[in-house]
Amino acid sequence: MVSVSWEVVDIELTGPPLWREVFQGRRGRLTAGLLILEVLTAIQALMVTTILPAIRADLGGLSLYGWALAGSSFGAFGAIPVGGRAADRFGPRRPLVISLIMFGAGLLVAALASSMLIVAAGRFLQGVATGALYAVSLGAVSKTYPERLRARVLALLAAMWILPGLFGPPLGALIAATIGWRWAFVVPMPILAASALLVLPALPGTPHGDRPRLPVRWPLQLTVGAGLLLGGLTKPAPVSLALCPAGLVLGLPALARVVPRGTFRARPGIPAAAASAFLLSAAFFAVDGFVPLMLTGVRGLSVAAASVVVALATVAWSAGSWWQSRHADTLSAASLVTIGATLIVAGTAGVAAALIYMPLPATYAGWTVAGIGMGIAFPTIPLAIMGVATEGAEAAELSSALLMDTLGVAMGAGLAGASIAIAEQTGAGLRAGLAGAFLVGLLSAALLLPIARRLPRPAKGAAPSVAAQQPNAARDRPHPGDQLHHRQQC
């Protein structure tokens, strides 16, 4: 007698997954909600930069202008590790609700502000919420999407910065000139509610109460230490420079408690990924914000002409992420980050060439190439962590790289700004200060190249996590490669 049985065998598809797969079923609602949140935070950040002069003209407080800009960054330092661990401990839904409420509260505080100090406080609340949202959202990507779709999701998130980068500043200027700057904080509120309605029902809510807690002391101490260090770098002077060692004494021990052990030594695995995130962001943002300054202050271009290079880099970043999403399955994380870092080195060299009166097209082409490199390398690091993350601790392990990324942005821009300030105070001139800033970027990218080889690699033949094997409320469709395999037993 012949018995016939059927079993489902997962056949891995060749080639990259289709884009529409991330929009199918309940997972599609989560994708749409995450993209709306990304657009919202992008537009808000770019609009605030544009409308701050109008806020200063209305409320005064020029001495607090910088804190209104940087307040969101300081809030994010402490919120990223707390948000990541909360997502693992309670499930991503609860911390996301708290983060969305806090973001809305920050918008409301800023909209009703009667002084620049209150605007800065509102921006700090928004920063706390944005940092937590950053950690929880990427944790949700790791927990909810199968491995083959994650690169596509991250590429879509990167693309969400294109339109805000082009239209966010003009929209902020239009709002400030017509109905008033306060409405720039009111307009996002309905969009925030719409994103919550899409995201929250699609999120897994299963908590892991056995995950270790992070004492609040360390994120708070890290925030204070980073603030002192960056404050000392902002305006180099004998008094302010004394803040730098104080910030290091406070910040480094706290950072060591928050990131994985071995991060400072770039130990292979997740610690090396966290160190790579820091160096990558420092390499890019030590240069990015100062290219327009070089084009206007050294080469004499208009602000409009200089702004084109930023727009080109934004579009190139998204193009690089798209290319990375198509090759993430065939190239290792080490190879992708090496390619990205090499392009950033080449692009920075092209930008620096403008300091010696090389043709200006080299600057525009160079920073476009650097944008492509950033688009390739930036999503690769969290994807490498997702591939080896402990089940139930994905958000906490991702948050270490996200925190180091945020610190890299701040330190890269801070050290570059300090170079320019020192050059100005010593009479060396803007050209020398910019050369120092670009050198910070080049050195960071050069340090990244050997560390990229230590990025985590999934073990061969490792079984996928339970979350990836079993469908749930947010993963309600089978893998498109599932086939019915006929097995005959005689």
C-alpha atoms as one frame of an Amber mdcrd trajectory, in Angstrom:
protein
   0.000   0.000   0.000   1.224   3.476  -0.830   0.729   6.283   1.686   0.879
   9.850   0.518   1.655  12.804   2.781   2.142  16.488   2.122   4.397  18.949
   3.851   5.221  22.611   3.351   8.819  23.281   2.391  10.183  26.823   2.387
  11.977  27.365  -0.902  14.187  30.445  -0.907  13.384  32.674  -3.862  16.192
  33.825  -6.097  16.603  37.536  -6.623  15.377  40.371  -4.421  11.802  40.314
  -3.071   9.098  42.341  -4.766   8.364  45.770  -3.333   4.651  45.004  -3.037
   5.350  42.242  -0.542   5.978  44.796   2.233   2.492  46.251   1.616   0.528
  43.006   1.751  -1.913  42.082   4.517  -1.721  43.622   7.968   1.999  44.012
   7.467   1.120  46.608   4.822  -0.592  48.785   7.424   2.516  48.654   9.573
   4.688  49.619   6.598   2.423  52.551   5.707   2.344  53.766   9.311   6.132
  53.566   9.718   6.638  55.485   6.477   4.231  58.221   7.594   6.092  58.509
  10.906   9.390  58.826   9.045   8.002  61.566   6.796   6.562  63.355   9.828
   9.834  63.419  11.764  11.746  64.454   8.631   9.432  67.342   7.791   9.318
  68.498  11.412  13.113  68.548  11.736  13.599  70.444   8.476  10.745  72.893
   9.090  12.021  73.793  12.573  15.444  74.652  11.156  13.720  76.957   8.669
  11.305  78.708  11.055  13.691  79.264  13.977  14.665  82.759  12.754  10.970
  83.704  12.814  10.640  82.261  16.331  13.659  84.242  17.479  12.252  87.451
  15.953   8.960  86.899  17.803  10.195  85.593  21.185  13.809  86.750  21.381
  16.249  84.500  23.206  19.117  84.484  20.735  21.381  82.904  23.377  19.075
  79.842  23.410  18.917  79.537  19.621  21.429  76.702  19.520  19.667  74.801
  22.293  16.389  74.983  20.379  18.202  73.271  17.501  20.160  70.752  19.578
  17.519  70.025  22.220  16.023  67.165  20.253  19.428  65.478  19.906  20.085
  65.605  23.637  16.678  64.111  24.334  17.372  61.245  21.930  20.623  60.197
  23.644  18.872  58.853  26.715  15.655  57.745  25.037  17.153  55.349  22.479
  18.443  52.707  24.944  15.370  53.053  27.175  12.989  52.709  24.213  14.812
  49.661  22.862  14.707  47.781  26.145  11.097  48.772  26.768  10.097  47.370
  23.373  11.651  44.008  24.281  10.275  43.957  27.810   6.689  45.075  27.137
   6.336  44.561  23.384   6.661  47.478  20.942   3.055  48.666  21.211   3.150
  50.190  24.696   6.405  52.185  24.316   5.251  53.357  20.896   2.030  54.755
  22.378   4.008  56.579  25.066   6.434  57.941  22.466   3.649  59.206  20.205
   1.952  60.946  23.139   5.252  62.547  24.160   5.907  63.700  20.602   2.465
  65.296  20.490   3.114  66.934  23.860   6.392  68.363  22.562   4.589  69.800
  19.536   1.959  71.374  21.796   4.523  72.874  24.183   6.445  74.435  21.304
   3.278  75.718  19.615   2.136  77.498  22.833   5.606  78.701  23.857   5.947
  82.195  25.279   9.775  82.171  25.249  12.671  80.500  23.454  13.351  78.490
  26.609   9.929  76.849  26.342  10.503  76.187  22.637  13.752  74.428  23.561
  11.859  72.406  26.203   9.306  71.347  23.600  12.084  70.358  21.240  13.688
  68.304  24.024  10.402  66.411  24.518  10.221  65.800  20.776  13.791  64.507
  20.869  13.001  62.057  23.663  10.017  60.808  21.660  11.954  60.648  18.385
  14.791  58.673  19.981  12.372  56.154  21.452  10.428  55.951  18.169  13.675
  55.288  16.324  14.533  52.335  18.552  11.000  50.934  18.755  10.364  51.247
  15.007  13.532  49.401  13.972  12.864  46.859  16.707   9.410  46.328  15.206
  10.971  45.817  11.762  13.230  43.122  13.218  10.419  41.442  15.158   7.710
  41.644  12.483   9.234  41.350   9.005  11.005  38.241   7.696  14.691  38.684
   7.012  14.286  38.829   3.242  12.035  41.930   3.439  13.928  44.008   5.991
  16.310  45.628   3.507  13.318  46.707   1.412  11.655  48.324   4.432  14.816
  50.222   5.381  15.216  51.415   1.779  11.653  52.742   1.835  12.319  54.538
   5.118  15.385  56.192   3.581  13.342  57.273   0.548  10.923  59.071   2.844
  13.535  61.826   3.324  13.597  62.830  -0.354  10.381  64.875  -0.542  10.807
  66.389   2.958  14.356  67.357   1.995  13.058  69.159  -1.094   9.813  70.630
   0.222  10.159  70.737   4.024  12.125  74.011   4.255   9.897  75.891   1.723
   6.794  74.616   3.515   8.121  75.849   6.861   8.931  79.252   5.354   5.452
  79.471   3.808   3.721  78.628   7.103   5.833  81.135   9.043   5.176  83.892
   6.484   1.413  83.333   6.223  -0.411  81.816   9.196   2.474  82.032  11.662
   5.322  79.803  12.881   3.239  78.220  15.657   1.203  76.348  13.054   4.335
  74.511  11.958   3.986  72.597  15.253   0.205  72.180  14.948  -0.050  70.870
  11.376   1.759  67.552  12.141  -0.665  66.545  14.921  -3.387  64.967  12.691
  -0.677  63.146  10.738   0.673  61.784  14.013  -2.782  60.432  14.899  -3.198
  58.834  11.456   0.132  57.038  11.721  -0.828  55.702  15.156  -4.076  54.247
  13.761  -2.099  52.381  11.107   0.863  51.178  13.168  -0.550  50.183  16.548
  -3.015  47.452  15.438  -0.313  45.783  13.325   2.368  45.634  16.022   3.106
  42.474  17.997   2.242  43.079  21.638   3.825  40.020  23.225   6.051  41.164
  26.120   9.236  39.518  27.333   9.146  40.428  30.998  12.314  38.473  31.735
  14.508  40.947  29.843  16.940  42.907  32.036  16.076  46.459  32.970  18.301
  49.447  32.280  18.610  51.812  35.277  17.462  55.293  34.276  20.631  56.720
  35.820  22.870  55.709  32.917  20.837  57.251  30.057  20.432  60.462  32.092
  24.141  60.581  32.913  24.970  59.954  29.266  22.701  62.830  28.201  24.347
  65.244  30.655  27.852  64.105  29.695  27.141  64.463  25.971  25.684  67.913
  26.572  28.780  69.075  28.440  31.136  67.662  25.829  29.275  69.134  22.869
  28.816  72.421  24.714  32.573  72.642  25.163  33.190  71.894  21.499  30.611
  74.412  20.273  32.608  77.479  21.326  36.236  76.593  22.087  37.578  78.854
  24.853  39.551  78.216  28.071  36.356  78.182  30.141  34.144  76.212  27.750
  36.875  73.685  26.913  36.915  72.709  30.584  33.473  71.244  29.946  34.952
  68.626  27.597  36.829  66.534  30.196  33.866  66.844  32.561  31.589  65.543
  29.822  33.932  62.631  29.120  34.177  61.711  32.814  30.382  61.596  33.045
  29.544  60.260  29.622  32.017  57.446  28.958  31.179  55.306  32.039  27.472
  55.730  31.288  27.966  54.831  27.629  29.916  51.715  28.634  26.886  50.585
  30.678  24.476  51.125  27.791  26.280  49.679  24.750  27.411  46.043  24.410
  30.625  45.073  26.172  33.547  45.368  23.775  32.100  48.270  21.761  35.043
  50.562  22.559  37.402  47.853  21.224  35.140  47.053  18.246  34.983  43.395
  19.239  33.644  41.227  16.373  29.868  40.957  16.289  27.305  43.433  17.583
  29.966  45.545  19.429  31.766  46.122  16.112  28.450  47.043  14.516  27.851
  49.687  17.199  31.361  51.093  16.703  30.848  51.087  12.929  27.602  53.048
  13.294  29.463  55.736  15.258  32.322  56.046  12.744  30.025  55.995   9.717
  27.845  58.846  10.979  30.863  60.830  12.185  32.495  60.440   8.749  29.465
  61.708   6.865  28.151  64.442   9.154  31.562  65.962   9.852  31.379  67.067
   6.219  27.703  67.215   5.216  26.653  70.372   7.064  29.810  72.240   6.090
  29.768  71.715   2.314  27.325  74.629   1.784  29.510  76.779   4.075  32.544
  75.967   1.949  30.697  76.726  -1.298  29.382  80.071  -0.037  32.252  81.202
   2.201  35.224  80.015   0.123  33.957  79.710  -3.447  31.459  82.595  -3.305
  28.337  80.778  -4.475  24.822  81.804  -3.485  22.897  79.949  -0.792  20.517
  78.602  -3.430  23.377  77.208  -5.530  25.036  75.690  -2.468  21.796  74.049
  -1.318  21.737  71.942  -4.484  24.589  69.794  -3.162  22.531  68.871  -0.087
  19.538  67.924  -2.239  21.747  65.783  -4.490  23.207  63.943  -1.491  19.697
  63.304  -0.112  18.522  61.745  -3.374  21.797  59.817  -3.713  21.381  58.399
  -0.188  18.010  56.945  -1.175  19.460  55.589  -4.429  22.242  53.890  -2.480
  19.709  52.334  -0.102  17.709  51.037  -3.064  20.842  49.414  -4.525  21.744
  47.963  -1.141  18.273  46.426  -0.767  18.810  44.530  -4.028  22.219  43.161
  -3.026  21.823  42.621   0.723  21.196  38.902   0.129  24.245  38.373  -2.098
  26.919  40.598  -0.535  28.089  40.367   3.076  27.588  43.216   5.512  31.354
  43.704   5.633  31.514  44.097   1.850  28.601  46.541   1.712  29.952  48.754
   4.500  33.416  48.674   2.932  31.948  49.805  -0.388  29.999  52.561   1.337
  32.957  53.801   3.387  35.189  53.815   0.311  32.656  55.943  -1.574  32.480
  58.358   1.356  36.277  58.683   1.354  36.260  59.346  -2.396  33.394  61.808
  -2.096  35.009  63.708   0.774  38.215  63.976  -1.232  36.209  65.470  -4.101
  34.634  68.001  -1.742  37.975  68.909  -0.168  39.428  69.515  -3.634  37.276
  72.639  -3.847  39.446  74.172  -1.118  42.293  74.380  -3.643  40.094  75.753
  -6.433  39.437  72.535  -8.263  36.422  72.771 -10.629  33.157  73.005  -8.689
  31.528  70.030 -10.471  33.999  67.854  -8.531  32.361  69.013  -5.300  28.823
  68.307  -6.477  29.795  64.935  -7.942  31.910  64.061  -4.924  29.217  64.632
  -2.346  26.676  62.813  -4.509  29.032  59.812  -4.490  29.337  60.125  -0.701
  25.529  60.136  -0.444  25.388  56.880  -2.404  27.993  55.393  -0.057  26.008
  56.443   3.001  22.862  54.924   1.506  24.677  51.608   1.032  26.409  51.425
   4.405  23.846  53.007   6.749  21.036  50.386   6.521  23.534  47.523   6.347
  24.619  47.916   9.978  21.170  47.468  11.592  20.410  44.669   9.129  23.577
  42.858  10.244  22.435  43.132  13.865  18.913  41.935  13.025  20.402  38.827
  11.443  22.058  37.694  14.687  19.897  39.402  17.341  18.676  37.328  20.277
  14.995  36.546  19.934  13.046  38.849  22.232  15.992  41.262  22.608  16.080
  42.616  19.057  15.203  46.215  19.950  17.710  46.426  22.822  20.548  45.082
  20.680  19.594  47.389  17.808  19.393  50.387  20.138  23.134  50.169  20.823
  23.907  50.855  17.153  21.211  53.532  16.966  22.672  55.292  20.011  26.200
  55.156  18.607  24.858  56.448  15.292  23.282  59.451  17.064  26.479  60.104
  19.011  28.452  59.865  15.773  26.279  62.546  14.166  26.779  64.840  17.165
  30.513  64.197  17.558  31.288  64.442  13.852  29.487  67.766  13.524  30.833
  68.944  16.903  34.485  68.229  16.117  34.132  69.759  12.657  32.517  72.858
  14.139  35.278  73.096  16.745  37.876  72.996  13.952  36.236  75.956  12.241
  35.867  77.892  15.507  39.516  77.346  16.464  40.670  78.407  13.001  38.599
  81.576  13.284  39.933  82.435  16.752  43.556  81.850  15.754  43.238  83.794
  12.505  43.923  80.748  10.338  40.836  81.449   8.257  37.773  79.548   7.114
  39.665  77.487   4.563  41.926  75.979   7.253  38.968  75.299   9.531  37.094
  73.485   6.772  40.202  71.457   5.975  40.238  70.292   9.609  36.530  69.452
   9.438  36.966  67.375   6.278  39.969  65.642   7.872  37.707  64.503  10.741
  35.429  62.887   8.163  38.271  61.225   6.279  39.855  59.800   9.422  36.517
  58.431  10.655  35.864  56.714   7.324  39.420  55.347   7.250  38.990  53.871
  10.741  35.734  52.271   9.651  37.322  50.262   6.833  39.173  47.691   9.013
  36.353  47.521  11.581  33.811  46.691   8.856  35.383  43.226   8.571  34.245
  42.514  12.141  30.543  43.042  11.490  28.299  40.168  12.632  27.636  37.344
  10.235  24.696  34.952  10.641  25.888  31.437  11.362  25.629  29.129   8.371
  22.627  26.909   8.631  21.242  28.815  11.584  17.554  28.288  12.041  15.323
  31.322  11.696  13.761  32.703  14.823  10.375  31.490  15.937   8.923  34.854
  14.954  10.157  34.328  11.409   8.789  30.776  11.196   5.289  31.246  12.534
   2.705  33.657  11.142   1.057  36.054  13.571  -1.266  39.008  13.438   1.324
  41.099  11.625   2.718  38.260   9.518  -0.476  36.684   8.257   0.690  35.555
   4.837   2.983  32.614   4.092   6.363  33.149   2.479   5.826  33.648  -1.280
   8.269  30.799  -1.867   6.263  28.232   0.104   5.474  25.278  -2.154   3.564
  22.084  -1.546   6.064  19.269  -1.757   4.712  15.828  -2.650   6.407  12.997
  -0.737   5.491   9.374  -1.410   6.262   6.681   1.129   6.051   3.053   0.013
